[in-house]
Amino acid sequence: MAPVLPLLTALLVFGYGPVGSLGCDLSQDHVQVSKENIALLHQMQRISSFRCRKDRKNFGFLREMVDGSHMQKAQAISVLQEMLQEISNVFGTQQSSGAWNTTLLHGLLSGLHWQLEDLGTCLVPEMKEAESALGMEDPALAVKKYFQGIRLYLKEKEYSVCAWEVVRVEIRKAFSLSTNLLDRL
């Protein structure tokens, strides 16, 4: 099951990776929004991660997901788009709004929405390439499964403060691991 890490990682990738190699033009502000989203995730910490060590979970993140060496450009774009959307879905829930500082959460969701719109300009020209890839498991489907696991975890833990902290840390890790995805395309 692919974890939330890839989605967050995608945000970093677009912030620091060579997006010009994708053949699409992301705005100059994309890098700044990525940095702001990472900073917001850091600021959202409400309790020590150490206090939640008993709630830690391995969400099954696959390093191959952000390796990129086995993906076509269009697939990488699709994965990044799916990760951004899934992160937005997780943090956009009613349960999430009760767990985080409203101002920080709104800032994160606004940044994710903006990045999704900016990334949308890359999806249309690259979709035919992704559709024509043969013999490859859909990486975006792996991202969906990963986030499904995160949502199930939150539900099982009854959306506790520690469960949200574990998910926040997982997503921050994803940002740092995804920086290599675009470098390898």
Secondary structure, 3 states (H helix, E strand, C coil): CCCCHHHHHHHHHHHHCCHHHHCCCCCCHHHHHHHHHHHHHHHCCCCCHHHHHHHCCCCCCCHHHHHCCCCCHHHHHHHHHHHHHHHHHHHCCHHHHHHCCHHHHHHHHHHHHHHHHHHHHHHHHHHHHHHCCCCCCCHHHHHHHHHHHHHHHHHHCCCCHHHHHHHHHHHHHHHHHHHHCHHHC
